[in-house]
Amino acid sequence: MTHPFLDLPPLGADRFAAIEDRVARLLSTEQDVVIMQGEALLPLEGAIRAAAGPGTTALNVITGPYGQTFGDWLRDCGATVIDLAVPFHTAVTAEEIRQAFAEHPEIDFVSLVHAEAATGNTNPVAEIGEVVRAHGALFYLDAVASIGAEPVLPDAWGVDLCVIGAQKAMGGPAGVSAVSVSERAWARMAANPQAPRRSYLSLLDWKERWIDGGRKALLHAPAQLEMLALEACVERVEAAGLKAVIARHASAAVATRAGAVALGGGLEPYVYQARDAAPVATTLRVPSGLVASELVRRALAADPAVPLAAGGGALAKEMIRVNHYGAEATPGAVRASLAALGAALSEQGLTVDVEGALRAAEGAWR
Ligand SMILES: *Cc1c(COP(=O)(O)O)cnc(C)c1O
């Protein structure tokens, strides 16, 4: 008997190229789009190692844990790194980027995370892109947590390296990812003797052996199941309409925020200003004296299906994440999350208003 995962015809170069083209349309980009055969950390690391070297002066913006990782990679490449860290409950501003350029005109690379699912904030990339372009620096963006949840427009924003994954708001697989690469970025890589070559991390290999060859022959056997899942998830986003998918995430975020405030019990939005809150996921601060991971454990005991998680690392004590993305960007998932949080808080002896929270969430859904 044939098995749906196992007895598949080979995934050829034509199909692979067609999936790349579909991803490019999702990004409204004319740049080359390379689909990489691994989780988003593969192009995130590959792009930094290709574009940065001892001659690079990088402005590394830290608005969450990923920014810290990028700084480590940049330093490992020999780049001079200027870290611009802002508290995780805010976003960075274009003005802060402008000041960094004024203090360090030698900056020729900027790394930024668009939205941070881990901390729940989102950064004003369009405005920041104007500043970066005015100074001619190469602009690297992690859009893994924003694609599908808010507009991601590398061409309009002047992003030279834009990395996406399908596993968050697109509701797709985690095992393949993509990066759009500008002509400027290819030139920077080609001129970098340290850029990985003949390596799984190498973007230049894909440029030379795939793109420049007219996308006729793949470098190695593709991750076939993941590629088919990526195609299916892009198809689903196209069928619903990217705008509608984005609107669903925006609604989930405002509804969760409004619901959590109305719930009471000392729960507060982790990101102070609503405009800095990411549509992909809503982070909440637990009242002092309570432990977030314990509250999440109780909430999941009340309803194992809700998309709740405690913050990672040190944030596990104070932060709850409502991961209302992909299939969870629905009024039902938001309601269930609020109800489960209400149950957990009231078990801990706090006074909550679950009815009020559900009403507030419903009223805020756009
Ligand atoms: C989720 C995410 C990634 C991918 O990391 P995973 O931990 O494998 O999901 C990369 N960057 C950002 C900003 C993310 O939110």
The ligand as an SDF file (V2000), in Angstrom:
LIG
                    3D

 15 15  0  0  0  0  0  0  0  0999 V2000
   10.2650   31.9180   16.1040 C   0  0  0  0  0  0  0  0  0  0  0  0
   11.3510   32.7920   15.6730 C   0  0  0  0  0  0  0  0  0  0  0  0
   12.4490   32.3010   14.9900 C   0  0  0  0  0  0  0  0  0  0  0  0
   12.6110   30.8300   14.7180 C   0  0  0  0  0  0  0  0  0  0  0  0
   12.9690   30.1710   15.8850 O   0  0  0  0  0  0  0  0  0  0  0  0
   12.2740   28.8970   16.5500 P   0  0  0  0  0  0  0  0  0  0  0  0
   12.6590   29.0010   17.9900 O   0  0  0  0  0  0  0  0  0  0  0  0
   12.8600   27.7120   15.8950 O   0  0  0  0  0  0  0  0  0  0  0  0
   10.7900   28.9680   16.3500 O   0  0  0  0  0  0  0  0  0  0  0  0
   13.4120   33.2040   14.5920 C   0  0  0  0  0  0  0  0  0  0  0  0
   13.2920   34.5150   14.8430 N   0  0  0  0  0  0  0  0  0  0  0  0
   12.2480   35.0190   15.5090 C   0  0  0  0  0  0  0  0  0  0  0  0
   12.1650   36.4750   15.7540 C   0  0  0  0  0  0  0  0  0  0  0  0
   11.2370   34.1800   15.9460 C   0  0  0  0  0  0  0  0  0  0  0  0
   10.2050   34.6870   16.6230 O   0  0  0  0  0  0  0  0  0  0  0  0
  1  2  1  0
  2  3  1  0
  2 14  2  0
  3  4  1  0
  3 10  2  0
  4  5  1  0
  5  6  1  0
  6  7  2  0
  6  8  1  0
  6  9  1  0
 10 11  1  0
 11 12  2  0
 12 13  1  0
 12 14  1  0
 14 15  1  0
M  END
$$$$
